[in-house]
Amino acid sequence: MISYKEKIAEILAPHVDGLEKDEILDMLETPADSKMGDYAFPCFKLAKIFRKAPQMIAQTLAEAIGAESVFEKVENVNAYVNMFLSREEMAQEVVSEVIEKGDDYGRSNMGQGKKVIVEYSSPNIAKPFHIGHIRSTVIGNSIYKIYDFLGYDTIRINHLGDYGTQFGKMICAYRRWGNKEDVVREPIKSLLSYYTKFHVEAEKDPALEDEARAIFAKLEKGEPEEVELWKWFREESLKEFNRVYDMLGITFDSYNGESFYSDKMPAVVQELKDTRIVDELKEKGLLVEDNGAQIVKLDEYDLPPALIKKSDGSTLYITRDIAAAVYRKETYDFYKNIYVVASQQNLHFQQWFKIIELMGYDWADQCVHVPFGMVSLEDGTLSTRKGKVVFLLDVLNSAVEKTKQVMIEKNGPDADVDEISKQVGIGAVVFQELSNNRIKDYVFTWDKVLNFEGETGPYVQYTHARAASVLRNAGASAEAVISGEAAVDMSYVTSDTAYELIKLISRFPETVREAAEKYEPSVITRHIIDIAQYFNKFYHDEHILVDDEAEKQAKLALVCAAKQTIANGLGLLGIAAPEKM
Ligand code: ARG
């Protein structure tokens, strides 16, 4: 749909010679106080173009567009043009559009023909998939869904951390203290316990570190026994990760992780290796020798030097990231290459984005790092080394379990309780994750997550289920509205609450675009919380199932549109929208 914001930009464009429609679109504001209109256009910037005082420009513009039928009135206050939309026309148009488009409401084809890679989750194999990993996993999944909804051709990559010296330690520890049955039964917990023991023991006996290094060297040489174990750890780890991905409904198009880019790892077919990158950097004159190691100096750009190849000849995490980016450009010819990775790695990304640029790749600016803050638990943060870890799978399972208890307490036993508590429990965790600005740190608190009243997932899902129940109770009247058979007359719905709700619904498409531009799913989360709150106000303040059929249908149409918009929003967050709760 062409949004109201866009429509207004189109109306304004012919009157503002010096500005393109898109520039006007960016300048349009939504006043915090609806007394100042539904949209406002500030004219300060235009003073230069028109060589007039902004206030006079605003006045002229207000007069020029006032007669357009989308507006109820247009006023000029100081340097602003304040526009009030025609309630009736808007209600009619928005509601019928949402009902007609259904699941596609808010969808666009703006991204047609453009490839967008979203890299997310990317855990380290043989290490726990802990609560800290939820962030990249869930934020990334939502960003992928948003871009997909906007018509981009998306590719989801899980850049597994499946390579590095730690596998020397892991194999060493497994051989000393491990056994096969335990690994098969509980792969990551077992591997983790060996790995933790390794660190404890290595403090007493430093020779263990040498042993681990020697094992890693064998792995790099492709010795079958070591490779076999590494592969097995990788497979078992993936099986366990997939249990979490299944619960969250997440899949990937590629699991090409770090080992894929290392010319040392024999087990995977490789097309672009880290050593090619080292050669290329050398040819381009970017590599400098430093105590036997190879580095790229970046002090000109206020960044510390990047270590590309160690003195023992091994490449690093950053080398593989550069190789991966070049590989992705060659393989997918991306329009954007997005990395959803913790803000602790800001420097890492600044460094290698710079290196890509210095290598002369003009697509360097198509690589985007989307950072996020840390999640911690009420009793402190997480540490893999010390083995104090909260597994994401356990968190999800207990969210489902706790939800089930609440549901049984509330509604008594129900045949669908298992299915619904899965949707609500997992939805609650995901929703909380996507509620705040991603860059903020936050503390994971059960009380907050599972609260049915606050600005939470259960609250929004409950609102959706409530709307569904209103429609169910309305029977044939609702069916006629949903199917589009009834000629709904929205002039019956004129209250301020209803109008605020309709406005919020009408802004959903631009909210999705804003979320994409900012790589910020929380823009959608907050928007559907607003919709839920206004819907509930509407539900409490107004009698919906009135006797008058025309009025009833108009109100049901609004219920239907609100429900649909909430469902579409939840969908973009990767959360189910239950029909009953
Ligand atoms: N495996 C890394 C970690 O757990 C994250 C990888 C992020 N992606 C990347 N392309 N560097 O810290």
Residues whose N, C-alpha, C, O or C-beta is under 5 A from the ligand:
A	BS01	LIG	S122 P123 N124 H159 G161 D321 V341
